[in-house]
Amino acid sequence: LELAEEINAQREGQVSVLDIGGGLSVDYDGDGLGITFGEYARRLREAAPALFSERYVIVTEFGRKLNAKFGWFAAQVEYTKRAGGRNIVLSQAGADMFCRPVYLPGKWRHRIDVHDAKGRRKFSPSSTAHECDVNLQTAVCVETVRQDIGGPLCFSGDLLAVDRELPRIERGDWLVVRDAGAYTLSMY
């Protein structure tokens, strides 16, 4: 904003559009919505009131904030194995769909739900919501174990999840990756 003001002081009207980007985060760890657009506007108005002076057209890029929570991805488990002391799950969910979690696993981590082959969600018996006790027709209780989830591509880094504690996954189960509406295959 300061640069735009400086340029316009020398050549009036030279800068009339400001793209302030996006930057609103998404809660990939839960169902929280984070900061609202109204709160963002309020904070922005406090920090940079000149943006709201009608001297500029403001452009924003809130694609991730708008879309992430509205997408999910389901993939069937092709097979499981134990190798090198680790539980390995191989499915059709990997780097081809989720490039950011694969290349930056510490920063991008999607929640993964596990469903059995009949579509019933798997929970651990110690689940805080006690889903296992509520409805055995739509939920299955199984032990949780630490597992790696590998994708379909032929390279060692095609890992959607590493050492993730999840209900034990078996061949034929379904993995549902949540919050997949942005920064996934949808980027292409």
Secondary structure, 3 states (H helix, E strand, C coil): CHHHHHHHHHCCCCCCEEECCCCCCCCCCCCCCCCCHHHHHHHHHHHCHHHHCCCCEEECCCHHHHHHHHCCEEEEEEEEEEECCEEEEEECCCCCCCHHHHHCCCCCCCCEEEECCCCCEEECCCCCCCHHHHCCCCEEECCEEEEEEECCCCCCCCEEEEEEEEECCCCCCEEEECCCCCCCHHHC
